[in-house]
């Protein structure tokens, strides 16, 4: 199964696939958590969404309580993200990102190594995967903010010219 064919459920309970959700766009997949010290990254993620959406880019948030820092319901997560950070990018239902019950997308994405050569388990909330429409993946650690040069350069390199 390709990344595009993997089933996902949106934060509003709609069944789809990763490919349908991103609709041929370059996607920055992020495991998010509302009560995490890194949650200010939501603001930077939304800024990327606004800056690059017209060029074929989207952020996709995958809420996860695997590190015990996410709100209890999808409704609470959606409200928090919308009212606190103005999030407009698509989000999914809460998922597991590690272990035997990890979401199928994360089981595939975590095979990708980051710049330090580390693949495998998600280390913390806000780990980022840049996924091209043809399935190429680049991985960024949670500590790398969405607006840091290495993320921007990767987005720019994979998007069509302005």
N, C-alpha and C positions, 0 to 999 in steps of 0.2 A: 504494500500500500504506500502510495506517495504521500508526502506532507499535505498536498492539496486535497487528498481524499479522506483524510482523518476527520471523523465526526466531531463536532463541537456543539455545545448548547450555549446560547447567548445568555446574558445576565437576566433577560426577560423570559427565558424558558423556551425559546425557539430553537428547533433542531436544524442544523445546517452542517456544512463541512468547512474546514479551514479555508479551502480554496474559494468557496462561495462567500465566506465572510470577508476575505481580503480582496476578492473580485479582481485578481490579476495585478494587484498593487504590491509594491515592495512593503514588507511589514516588519515593524519592530515589535516583537513578542516579548512581553514583560510579565513576570509573576509579581503581582502587586499585593500590598497589605495596608489597610487603612491606619492601623495603630503602630506602624513601624517608624523608627527614627528617620528612615529614608523616604517617608511619604512625601516630603516636599518635592521629590522628583516628579510627582504628578504634574506640577506646574510646568516643568521643563518638557515632559512628554506631551502635554497639551500644546505647548509652543511649537514643538516639532510638527505635531498634527496640523496646526494652522499654517505653518510655514511651507510644508511640502505636500499637502493633500492635493493641490491642483496639479502636481507633477507626478502623481501616481504612487503616493505613499500613505500608509496608515500605521498608527500604533494600535496594538491589540493588547488589552489588559486581561490577564488571567489571575483573578483573585485567588489567593491560597491562604489557608489557615495552618499550613504545615509547620510554621514557626510560631504559631499561637498569637498572631498579631492582626487577624482579620475579624471584621464584624460578623455577627452570627447569621445574618441572612443576606441573600442577594439584593433584596429591596433596600436594606440598610447600607450596603456597599454602594449601590447605584446612587442613592440619595446623598451619601457622604461625598462621593466623587464629583457629583454634579454641583452640589451647593458649596463645597469647600474649595474645590479646585477648578470648577467649570469644565469638567471633562466632557468631551464630545466624541472621543474615539470609541470604537466598539469594545465591549467587554464580555467575558463569558461568565458562566456560572462558576462557583468556587470549585477548584480542582486540587488534586494532590500533584506535586511536582517531583517527588522522590518516592522510591520504594516500589514494592510490588503492585500497588494500586495507583501508581503515577498515571496521569493522563497520557494517552497514546502519543500526542504531539510532543510532550516532554520526554517520553521514552526515546523518541527519535532525536530531538534537538540536543539532548545532553550527550549524545555521541560526539558532538562537535567540541573541539578544543578551543580554549580562549588563547589570547596572545602569549600566555605563559606556558602553553601546551597542556593545560589542565582540561580534561573532559570529565564526564561523569556527573555525580550528584549536583543539584542546585545548592549553593552554599548559603544563600540568604535571599530575602525578598529583594525585588528589583534587579534580578539578573536579566540580562537583555540578549535577545537573539535577533539579528537582522536576517530576514528570510526573503530571498529574491523570488520572483514568480516562477523561476525554473528550478527552485529548490536549493540554491546555494545558501549557506548559512555562515554567519560570523557571530561569535559569542563575546559578550562584554560582561565583566564582573559587576556585582551590585554597587561597588564603590565608584565605578566610572559613571559619572552623571550623564544623562541623555544629551546634554549640550556640549560635552567635551569634544575637542578636535577630532579624536579618533573615531567617534561615532558619527559626527557631521561629515567627515571625509568619506567614510564608508557609505553613508546615505547618498552623498553627492556622486560618488563613483558609480553607484548602481542605478541611479535615476537618469532618465533621458535629460539632455541639456535643456536649460530653461528657454 
